[in-house]
Amino acid sequence: MQWSKQRVVVTGGAGFLGRVVCRKLRERGVPPEAIFVPRKKDYDLTVESQVIKLYDDAKPDIVINLAAEVGGIGANRLHPGRFFYANMAMGLHLVEHARLRNIAKFVHTGTVCAYPKFAPVPFNENDIWNGYPEETNAPYGVAKKALFVMLDAYKREYGLNSAVVVPVNLYGPGDNFDPVTSHVIPALIRKCEEARVHNDDHITCWGTGSASREFLYVDDAAEGIVRAAEVMDDPDPINLGTGNEITIKNLVTLIAQAVGFTGHIVWDPTKPDGQPRRCLDTSKAGRLLGWRAKTLFDIGLKNTVTWWREHGSE
């Protein structure tokens, strides 16, 4: 891949993951003016005519699709219809018009929510279709993985080169800390830090704490995505993760320690735990991409807490 000669559209490029992907592209030699980041106020990617306008304006050689409407368990329960429609519509139009314009490569970022609720742990890419996803995030997960099929079909019928990566839960500086739409790590950092500042004697967390999750630092995820753009031409899903899982109960304890909150942790079992376990088999990424996660969890968590303390009020 001669990055210096590529024009790249990064949908979602102004977001948490997208900003790091754009930085990685610049580091590889893509001129800043050749990286096009569509903003929602200018391009509503759920509307086909707006996708056409994007491609007219940007004239990309490569599309890296990070665009998503997504949130934690609460947001998924509130907006299942919107999350299915928005993610399906964006992908559908972006892929169709990529092939109509003979774009060199389409890179699609899937989601660990695509995996079946009771997939064997660690999750292997061969099990993606062996069951229905966890109910609270199924509309989002199914919409994102339907595009795996679309890209496979477009490769076979039209010759559209593409790559598909499936990152586990991300975290890091610049994450979404909104109390309604954030994922588990930023939500817990904010909850624990605010409780510490207000000298609260306890916090309340959803579920039982028994579910497990795996977390990938945003810089590692971005490197995996750019690497997939460089070496993959077929939409064979590739997991991006660390291969290490932690229970939510232990995660809360670590975050409380990281921010200095010493109060009690109360669990609300009337709220859902979500998928029972999440941990990825990342051997395929090592084999096909020459990629592995490098950031230790305690270092990544410390960086994320520091960022929130410096930027949380902005």
C-alpha positions, 0 to 999 in steps of 0.5 A: 500500500503506497499510502502517500498516493491514496485518498481516504474517506474515514466515516466516523473519523471525527469520533473516538476511534476515528481520530486515532485511525486518521493519526495512524494514516498521517503517520503512514504518509497519507497527506492530511488533505487526502483524508476526508472525514464526513461530518454528520451536519454535512452528510447524513450517511443514512440517506443515499443521496448524501452518500453519493454527495460524499463520494462526489466531494471526496473522490476516495480510493479507499473507504474506512467505515467506522460510522456507527450509532451505538451505545451501552446496554441502556442506549441499546434498550432505548433505541433498538429500531434506530440502531438497526436502521441507522447502521444498516442504512449507512453500510448499505449505501456506502458499500453499494456506491463504493462498488459503483465507483470502483473504489479500490478497497472498503474496510468495514469495522464490525462489532463483538456484538455480532457474536451469538449470546452463548458463543464458545469462549474465546470467540472464534470467527467461525462461530459468528453465525452459530446463534443469535446475539445477546438480545439487548444489542442484537439489532445493532450487532445484526445490522453490522454483521449483515454487511459482512455478507454484503461485502462477501457477495460484492467481492464474489459478484463485482470484485470489490476488495474489502476487509472486515475487522471485529474489535472487542470493547474499546476504551481509551482517551477521548472516549464517550463519557456521556452517562446515557450513551457511554460504554462500560469503562467510561461510564464507570470512570465517570461514576467513580470519579464523581462519587469521589469528588462528592464524597459519596459513600457508595455507587450503584452498578447495573447487574450482578457483576458476574459478566465478563468483558475484554477491552482493547485500547483505542490505539491498538484497535486503530493499528489493527484497522489500518493494517487490515486496509494494507494487507487484506482484499477479502472480507474474512472477519478478523477479531481484534482484541487482547485475548484477556477477559475480566469480570465487571465486578473486578473491573469496577474494583480496578476503576475505583482504585484508579480514581481513588474512590473508597466507598461501597459498590452496590449491585442492582440485579434488576438491571441486565448484565448483557452478554455473559462472557466476551473474550476473543480468539485473536490468533487470526489477526496475528496470522493474517495481519501480523498484529497483536495488542500492545497496551497493558490494561493498567496503563491504558486505564491510567491514561483514560482516567487522566484524560477524563480528569483533564477534559471531562468538563469540556 
